């Protein structure tokens, strides 16, 4: 868990220093720490653009502050915050920091969009690729932020006000309508490229809602006269005795080479040509293929829809033309922050989604979910995030109200974590985060909502 940026004491220390020096350099301005990008966060001033010269100035000032070995005094922990005093500046933080500014990770400030990326990737081990500016990710966040601004929703408290004032249904309707419109727009884009596109590829990290999104996109495509034929990459896993093991000695299901690539590539080529194929069916209980297969063929008004964590990997189908693919990346990019400098980490929101679903429907205790999370995150870093900019379109599956709706379910799950569990710190951290969200009734959540994939009642549950 310590690998998460928001959980690293040293990185939190840098962010507190950033808040302090930005206030000193730009008095009267408000710093926004908006969202995570790779191993860092995107920051901007609330009401104005930052030039490259100004970003450089912030970086110099921040390094000077760190080099003076300044004190970060923890005043108290109150109202869900750690309250630190840096000189004469009092700063509230959701996550703890170190007590001295000298105890920080290396960092750099990269001018980007209207602000800058506070980046920590330069401290990573050799072999990490050169930093790629996340233009599509930023565009997706910007689109979400524009929606929120138009709705006068910026912080968690704004959503809470909807709920406490009895307007939960209005909030719910707006959030679901925004997603339905976006899915419809994506379907229209695919139809416009129908002459070339023969395969739709969908990928995203754990608990991003890929299953529900795929079904809803399929519905929109059928409205437009195009019938999708589904193919899951999960069915192409090699049998367990053919799998390699990771460094911990466990079977590595996260690797692209855990798939039977030769069979997959041949069958997709055959399907695109209109041939009939017998696709495998994988049984995760036995970690092997079943004897029976599934017969597939593409008709003239059909398109192949492939879903899986490796779907955007250029190595998946290297011998087919890129023009034949339409690539979609889906992730739960939670857009609401607790306040301007305390964001809600997307990984926390996804962990809560996964924990609730695992506890309610998969027979996994919260401890089991937490114990698996490091492995899940390693797989995402290696196989998913690096390919996200390969997509043609990025879909944000997060809902404005989701943590409000998930709070009662999550608290019930977390109540099952025993007092002697090694994961009690995670339990306390998530309970603290959830305390900022006013719980809401979920009885009116549509049965095709992405949220239903996690709380139950989805029309897509087989």
C-alpha positions, 0 to 999 in steps of 0.5 A, a space after each residue: 500500500 505504501 507505493 500509492 503517492 497519497 500514502 507516501 509520507 515523503 510525497 505528502 511532505 512535498 505537497 504541504 510545502 508546495 501549498 506553503 510556497 504557492 501561498 507566499 508567491 501568489 498571495 490571494 490565489 488558491 492552489 488546486 491539487 486536482 488529480 493524480 497523474 502517473 506518479 504525481 499530481 496535477 496542480 493549478 491556480 483556481 482562477 488563473 493560468 501559470 506560465 512556464 516561468 512561474 512554474 519554474 519559480 515555484 519549483 525553485 522556491 519549493 526546493 529552497 524550502 526543502 533544503 532548509 530542513 523546515 519543521 512541519 509541526 503536527 498540531 492536532 488531528 481533528 475533523 478527519 484532517 491532520 493539521 500541520 503548522 509550517 512556519 506561520 501557515 496552518 494546513 489541513 491534510 487528509 494524509 500524514 506527512 513527515 516532520 522535517 522538509 529534508 525527508 522528502 522524495 526527489 521531485 520535479 515540476 513539469 509545466 502542463 496545460 493550465 498549471 503543472 505536474 508535481 512529478 515523482 517518476 524520476 526517482 524510480 528505478 532504471 527502465 522506466 520510460 521517459 515521461 509521457 504527457 497524459 494529454 487524453 487523461 487531462 482532457 477527460 478530467 477537464 471535461 469532467 471538471 467542466 461538467 461539475 462547474 456547470 452544475 455548480 458542483 466542485 467539492 464533496 460538500 456541494 454534493 452533500 448539500 444536494 442530499 441533505 436538502 432532499 434533492 438526491 434524486 435530482 443529483 442521481 438523475 444528472 449523474 446518470 444522464 451525463 454518463 448515458 450521453 457520453 456512452 451514446 456519443 462514443 457509439 456515434 463515433 464508432 458508427 461514423 468510422 464503421 467502414 474501417 473499424 472491425 474490432 472495438 477494444 476496451 480496457 481499464 483498471 480494476 473496478 472501473 466498471 468495464 462490464 456494465 460500460 461494455 453492455 451499455 455501449 453495446 445497447 447504444 450500438 444496437 440502437 444505431 443498427 450495429 450488433 456487437 459480438 463479445 469476446 473476453 480476453 479472460 477466456 484466453 488465459 493459459 492453463 495454470 501449469 503454463 503460467 509464469 510466476 511473479 517475484 512473490 512466487 504467485 502465478 502472474 495473471 497480470 502479464 500479457 504473456 499469460 494469454 494464449 496470444 497465438 490462438 487469440 491473434 489467429 481467431 480474431 483474424 479469422 473472425 474479421 474475415 467472417 470465418 467461424 471459430 471455436 473460442 475457449 472458455 476459461 474456468 478461474 476456479 480450476 485455472 484451466 480451460 473447459 472442454 467446451 467452447 463457444 462458437 463465434 462468427 461475425 455477420 455483415 452488421 456485426 462488430 467484434 467487441 474485445 474487453 480485458 486489461 490488455 486490450 490496448 496493449 500494442 503487443 496484443 494484435 501487432 499484425 493487424 492495421 490500427 485503422 481496424 481498431 477503435 480503442 476505449 479506455 475506462 477508469 473511475 476518475 473521481 472528480 470531486 475533492 474534499 477541498 481545493 488541496 485535498 483530493 479524493 485519490 482515484 485508487 481509494 474510490 476504486 478500492 472501496 468499489 472492489 471491497 464492497 463488491 468482493 464482500 457482497 458477491 464474491 465471498 472475499 472479506 475486506 482483508 482478502 481484498 486489501 491483501 490482493 490490492 498490491 498485486 492488482 496495482 502492480 499489474 495495472 502499472 505494468 499492463 494498463 496505465 502505460 497504454 491508456 494514451 493509446 486509446 481513441 476515447 477515454 471514459 470516466 466511469 465515476 459518478 458524482 454521488 458514488 461514495 455517498 451511495 457506497 458509504 453504508 455498504 463500505 462501512 458495513 464491510 469494514 466493520 468485519 475487519 477484526 481489531 487484530 487485523 494487519 489492515 486496521 490502518 487501511 480500515 481507519 483510513 477508508 472510514 475517515 475518507 468516507 466520513 466526509 460523504 453524506 450517506 444516501 438512499 440507493 433505492 432509486 439508482 437505475 438498474 443499468 447504472 455502473 454503480 449496480 455492478 458493485 452494490 448489486 441489482 444490475 440488469 447485467 448480472 448473469 
